[in-house]
Amino acid sequence: MRAGSWLLVLAAFCAACSKDDGGDAKALAAGGPGARDAVIEAWKKGGLEPSAMTPAKVAFGKDCQSGTVNNMDVLVCVYGSPAEAKAAEAGGFEWVGGTTGAALVSGAALIAISDRRKADLNGRTINQLMKLVPREAKASKDAKDPAEPKAAKDPAEPKAAK
């Protein structure tokens, strides 16, 4: 019984630690410097050590900064909208190049990570960096994208009873 009590306390502690008010996800969706700050802050909260970020010139983004996190080269670009970030995702993979790495779009941010120093032989640091990136809040099932065209009703579908 005593072990069960400790497990309950541990589970409650873990749940309290993992709560997020959604602020990071909102910052990512909004874009701008707040999106980059949300990513860097998430890495710090996860126990990683980001270096100072400096402006980076890349063909696929105007507001990009690069640095290192635990010996991994990182690039964080922010865009005006999530759609613009998604359109630049291929550029993130090009930035990674032939090295081990990853690229991810979250909200209006593009995050690319490259192990150019071959410091992460098992991929755990890259995995941790990607998992710590705040994700844009999921829309509810009922919410529709206003830009998405409405599907035409299938005439073969049965009509709902009134």
N, C-alpha and C positions, 0 to 999 in steps of 0.2 A: 504494500500500500504506500509505503514511504517513497519508493521510486516513482510511482504514479503521480504523486504530488509534485515531485521535482519536475517531471515531464510537463505537467500542466503549467507550472510557473515558467519553465523555459519556453513553452509554446506562446504564452501570453507576452513574454518579453520580446520574442522574435516578431510577433505580430505588431507590437508597439513600435519596434524599430523600423519596420518596413512601411509604415504609413506615410503617404505622400499626399499633400494637399492638392496636387495637380498643377502647382505653379510652374514646375519645370516643363511639363507637357504644354502648358499654355504659352510659355515663352518660346518653345520650339515652333509651335504653330504660328505665332506672330512674326517670327523671323527677326532680323536685326541683331544688334549686339547681344541682346538678352538671350537669344537662342544659343550663341556660342558660350556665354557665361553659364547657362544651364548645363551644358555638356561638361564643361571644365569642373564645375562645382560637383556634379555627380561623380566624376572620377575622383575628386578629392574625398568626398564622403565615402567612397569605396576603398579608401586607403591607398590610392595611387598618388604618384607625385608628378603632376604636370609641370613642365618648365614654363617660362614666360612665352607667350605666343607672340609671333612677329608677323607682319604683313607678308603674304606670299602672292606671287604673280603666277597665275595659271590661266590657261585659255578658256576654261569653262566656268569661271566665276570672278566677280569683281571684289567681293568682300570676303576674302579668304585669309586665314592666318595659320601658320604652322609652328610646330614645336616638337617636344618629345614628352612622352609619358612612360616612365619605367623603361627607358632605352628603346622605345618604339617611336618611329617618326609618325606624327599625326598631322592631319590637315582638317581644319573645320571651316567650311564655307557656309555663309548664310545668304538666303535669297528672299525675295519679296513674297513668295508664296510656296506652299508645298509642291505645287505643280512645277514651278521653276526648278526647285531642288531635285525633283524626280527626273526632270529632263537632263540634268547635269550628272546624274549618277554614273553614266558610262565614263565620264571624265575622271571621276574618283577612282574607278578601276584602272584607268590608264595611268594615273598618278602612282598607284601601287606598283604598276609595271610587272616585271618578272620576279619580284620578291614575294615572300609570303606576306599576306595582308588581307585586308577586307575593306569594303566600302558600304556605307549604309545611309539611307535617307530617313530622317525622322523629322516630321513637320517640315519646316522651311530650312532645315540644316542638312548639309551633306558632311559626313564624317568619313575620312579615309585613314587607314592605319597601315603602315608598312614596316616590316622587320628587316631593314637594310643592314643592320649590324649583326644579324643572325643571333640575336640575344634570346629569342623565344623559341627554342628548339621543339618544344612540345605544343606550342600554340595557346598555352593557358593565358598568357597576358593579353594576347589579341582577343581571345574569347571574353575575358573579364572586361576589357575596354568596351567591347560591343554590347555586352549585357548591361553595363552600367549606364549606357546612353538612355536618357529618358525617352519614352515613346509617346507619341501624340495620342491623346485620349481617343478611344474608339467611339465612333458615333453610334447611337442607338440603332436597332434594327429598323425602326420605323422612319428614321431620318433619311431623306433622299437628297442626293446632290442636285442642286437646282440646275446645274449645267447638263445633267444627265437627261437624255430624252426619255419621255415616258414610253413604256412598252405598250404596244397596241394589244387590246384584249383579244384573246384567242376565241373565235366564235364557237369552237368545239367545247370550250369550258362550260360546265353546267352553271346555271345561274343560282345565286345564293337565295335560299328561302327567306321570305320576309316575315 
